[in-house]
């Protein structure tokens, strides 16, 4: 088993913490922009308000953050954003103080937890109490409009709202559409997260050596993220050697061997709640790649670059797919799940399906707009082959094309 005898905090050459360039004004302007985006989309969809349980949506609309992962699967806090009225958050027990600094929040109340974990056999009783409060607020601030956008909710609550004449609307659509276009201030927050992520990637690159486990290498990205104020990592998509084909195998205690491919997908929710979603591939020990490794990497790099070259504002999703890099038959079975997807505080609308059967089965059209941030994807692996390559780049859509938001190097000397 590999033993890393270096202690990172004592390594002055690598232990320097990055200096955060983001000012409080940038952060405050980003909050104001995001809240207004939500309100504009509510008006566009003729909704009086949005009821939000998804912690990422709550964060986007208000910047309120509290136990994000835990509350994603425990419905113990929620928020209500009125199109033309207040923003109210129902916080977890004794957590009202967490919103005191937020100008985006008008009122904090104690949450009524009517999910089974919190209410047990009292679900019906607590759900009725909860619905009564929501309905009363709609009547007070909704101007007679009872259309309520809801992103996610336990099913027991639906009939209690509908019994009072509430018309439920797909709230995830409203929020995803709001989140799709980034302001300049949002981009500053995202760029900082990406810089932190690349710092962690460089640490992984520098520490990588034969005899390490995948988990030991992956831990360096977590470390750099957390110490720079980041929050969590959505997946554990790091694999080496035969575990790179097929893709989607999460990091393990497998000991990496010299010369094998190691590939990863950061999926990192960093400072301010923004996501850095970047993939790269190296050889363990940074030894020269084999001819087959070069061939796979060259194909993945070509797919990324071709699709980035054609991507621009005003292009439809379907046009992008039709003009996109054509995946050779030998790699098609192990293609990635999408050609590209939106990115912001997490993976977001849109998800762009591959051409052919994928498009017919799950594709949908739309338009790339200026200010969208997109991740361009590639996974190249021969069915039954020994290894695969996973690459991904995060870009900003402009009227003239797309601009990479990441500056982390490619292995250009591998290109055949």
Secondary structure, 3 states (H helix, E strand, C coil): CCCCCCCHHHCCCCCCCCCCCCCHHHHHHHHHHHHHHHHHHHHHCCCCEEEECCHHHHHHHHCCCCCHHHHHHCCCCEEEEECCCCEEEEECCCCHHHHCCCCCCCEEEECCCCCHHHHHHHHHHHHHHHHHHHHHHHHHHCCCCCEEEECCCCHHHHHHHHCCCCEEEEHHHHHHHHHCCCCHHHHHHHHHHHHHHHHHHHHHHHHCCCCCEHHHHHHHHHHHHHHCCCCEECCCCEEEHHHHCCCCCCCCCCECCCCCEEEEECCEECHHHCEECCEEEEEHHHCCCCHHHHHHHHHHHHHHHHHHHHCCCCCEHHHHHHHCCCCCHHHHCCCCCCCEEEECCCEEEEEECCCCHHHHHHCCCCECCCCCEEEEEEEEECCCCCCEEEEEEEEEEECCEEEECCCCCCCHHHCC
